[in-house]
Amino acid sequence: MPISAAQRAAVLAVSAVLCLTGCSDDSGDGSSAATRPAGTGGLSELTEQQLEWDTCPPPSPAEGGGAAPTPLPGGTAWECAFLRTPLDWSQPQGEVIELALIRARARDNARRIGSLVFNFGGPGGSGVTGLPGFAADYESLRSRYDLVSFDPRGVGRSEPVECATDKELDAYYALDFTPDDQAEERTLSDAQKKYAAGCEKDAGKVLPHVGTEDAARDMDLLRQVLGDDKLHYFGISYGTELGGVYAHLFPERVGRAVFDAVVDPDAGVEEGALGQAKGFQLALDNFAQDCVDRGDECALPGTTVAEIEKDVTDLLARLDKEPIAGIGSRKLTQTQATNGIAQSLYSKEFWPYLEQGLEAADGGDGALLLALSDSMNGRGENGSYSNIQAANAAINCVDFKERYTLGQAKERLPQFREASPVFGDFMGWALSSCSQWPVSGLWEHPDVSAPGAAPILVIGNTGDPATPYEGARAMVKALGKGVGVELTYEGEGHGAYNGGSACVKKAVDGYLLNGRVPASGTVCK
């Protein structure tokens, strides 16, 4: 049975927030605002620039499409602007690029604390579309803050990195990313090489300058231009890594800050990928256990977690040999099915779609799992892609030094398979994703030590698939004594503040709005 319009609409509506696909200027062609003449100038000129806030335009097709953000409750309109920043922070007198900004003004100007800057993760997520998507969840914080976010360099409207045409991306994402023989390995290697060359051709001189340290320096410039003595910050997922790097570079400028869904700062590429394999496997275990607990109400075969997950691995093995019907002329491949399963584990809200998608795929209908995979890759119904995955690759590859060949990735498969029978192969082979990248990386892992910084509230979620719980404790330790304040949320999904826990919300709001630091080690359910 084909995927229904209601199912597809629901998947796209939720995934628009989860994937944070981009938003564009009014050019409508996906070009960056920075292609307009931006001039040059030293830091004094840049820190004294006046932002020209104006009505926010709708996203362009290249950045996900859709309508312009609607006003907030009470009629507050979203405002957009561009921040001028150095292309190369080691040469601040040189060329300047522009970063896209969005804000909603505080409700109570008399009690206004300042601006609260958000980064929703990725890397590669657009804050310009992400903030309106999550706005209802942060309305309490708007009582005393202007809510502000931005598209980091390389993302969305901020000099976006784009690596291939929509047609080429359809073929690329359908490839077998878990090769079974030398011929498939050559095919994957050739595809990775072509993709990296496309990124270099598109981004050119910008590509070496899209890293996390550059983005952290951009945030400090943003802080100054917004008129704040301290940076008040809310980072989610990769946004916690960005926030940690900022705290390391500018510890004395950290204001009230929250890290939610925390990236392990001690993990390199291999450790991070292995941790994610374990995290997604844990989330799948929890999904399967929920199915078992519901008995006959669950549509999947099997009466134990092991039986349900064997059905999943059997499905993926069949798809490796022969894809099934998907959407239109596009078929569901093993890679896309794995993507779709992973996407559905980011939020417990998606579990019903995973159940329906697996049941349908078992019967030969891959439409729902393909729609979930499309949402992860930033593909719209009209076939156009946002640049979220291209930006993700560009930022990760310029951040991390490690370069694994396909052969080196292959050698590590046994430990990945042990970590996850479902996701292990996929994440093990993915170690090679930067092997052909034209720009060298910066670090083995980020330095987030921030002695002397104000307290940073660090929230770990025990059921988080993408940023496993252990990362929060590692972040607290790495930030240094007296800086990281640990809060545990015993829940499911990626992130805690939007997870429905009144306890988490009270702790976060209490700190950001009133400066009340919860006791480190607090546990919320």
Secondary structure, DSSP 8 states (H G I E B T S, - for coil): ----HHHHHHHHHHHHHHHT-----TTSS---GGGS---B--HHHHHT-----EE-----GGGT--------TTS---EEEEEEEESSTT-TTSBEEEEEEEEE--S-GGG--EEEEEE--TTT--HHHHHHHHGGGGTTGGGTEEEEEE--TTBTTBS----S-HHHHHHHHTS-SS--SHHHHHHHHHHHHHHHHHHHHHHGGGGGG-SHHHHHHHHHHHHHHHT-SSEEEEEETHHHHHHHHHHHH-GGGEEEEEEES---TT--HHHHHHHHHHHHHHHHHHHHHHHHHHGGGS-SS-SSHHHHHHHHHHHHHHHHH--EEEETTEEE-HHHHHHHHHHHTS-GGGHHHHHHHHHHHHTTB-HHHHHHHHHHHTB-TTS-B-SHHHHHHHHHHHHB-----HHHHHHTHHHHHHH-TTTHHHHHHGGGGGTT-SS---BSS-----TT---EEEEEEEE-SSS-THHHHHHHHHH-TTTEEEEEEEEESS-STTTT-HHHHHHHHHHHHH-----TTEEE-
